[in-house]
């Protein structure tokens, strides 16, 4: 269990996820108003009714489902302790920050592994379960090239095809990789990937939002897909039919304002149709290499190499420009709002100063973010 997390606190957190009819968004709303999971269960029903978007139906479900939910939570704690699973409530510092920013993110996830879930960079790979040799080779090449980028983690869904290819390629290239599954961590689907999943846990993780005894039912996979999209900076669709889970993940990623990339394919190939449609409909950027991903994400290696040359220009800066540059050194690739509120420079001076710094070649604007 997470350090300093008592059994009582965890029991109430788990029980909150078990209340029928209380989804992730409502649960977070309740936590925000009551101050914690335990407080929700101990709050008077009349007080619950005063919380916005909590009506009589939800209040009744909390009251009537309390006892059974707490009992099931107690059973789950025994499973968690026995199998060394880390339960992360959405208020935990270890909960994936990218995922936490999504309004429908799970209020609780279960983690098996030692990986850092808040890496500097994170790319998700998704695609068909019936991957072609072209799809597998392309995935392996992209990941091998991404291995040169520091702070990288690869996320996928541990399914057949592109998913397992991405995980195996990550292990081969010594990149931490996380697999998101659509069932409880008392099993693994598909079972053929158990060996790979175990290897992933050394530097990465296997993650689920589902408690033990939850089967890999059809309706769980779209839920799993939102975690894949939410944990990543960007989603790469390698091969996909015109319908399927990969396109669902791409749509979710777009709704989260994540970047989506697609590998183009032959127009007469079934598993190129989904990628080509994403590109055609402006739902994904066309990529052909890891360098394309790095360029779109602002991770271009040429930016890193240019820093020593820019350092010579710092002597010519006025005090306000120097203040902005010092801020950007400590806060790489920040947006204009962050600069305005945290740099300490007068708001009305920032646009002109940023323009001057760009013209001097001291900073670079990439996808509306500013960096040294």
Protein Blocks (a to p, Z undefined) as FASTA:
>chain_A
ZZhiafklmmmmmmmmmpghiafklmmmmmmmnopaklmmmpcfklmmmpghiafklmmm
mmmmmmmmmmmmmmmmmmmmmnopacddfkbmklcfklmmpmkbcfbdcdedjbdfbbfb
dcdddddfkbcfklmmmmmmmmmmmmmpghiacddehighjlmmmmmmmmmnopacdddd
fbdfkbccdfklmmmmmmmmmmmccddfbdehiacdfklmmmmmmmmmmmpmbdcdfbdc
fbdjklmmmmmmmmnopacddddddfkbmklmmmmmmmmnopaccdfbfklmmmmnopaf
klmmmmmmmmmmmmmpcfklmmmmmmmmmmghiafklmmmmnopafklmmmmmmmmmmno
macceehiacZZ
